[in-house]
Amino acid sequence: MRGFLLAGVLASVACAASAQTRPATTTPSPGSASVKTQLQSLHYGNVQDLRRGPDGQWTGRATQNGVEKQVTISRDGTVIAR
């Protein structure tokens, strides 16, 4: 009887824990490593000179399809390349 009760409690805890996990977001976290990872997931390579501005946006340089571009990543994760 105790075994069944313990198994039930553990199953309930496991369900509650999995229900509380949050889905991954595309918004970069405050670190430049996550911004670099986001750019790489969008097929940018050779990411350099990432700097965070006072407005929270990140700027830097990256290469896409062999062309170097100036990139800006907004606070909501939007990437603008020029």
Secondary structure, 3 states (H helix, E strand, C coil): CHHHHHHHHHHHHHHHHHHCCCCCCCCCCCCHHHHHHHHHHCCCEEEEEEEECCCCCEEEEEEECCEEEEEEECCCCCEEEC
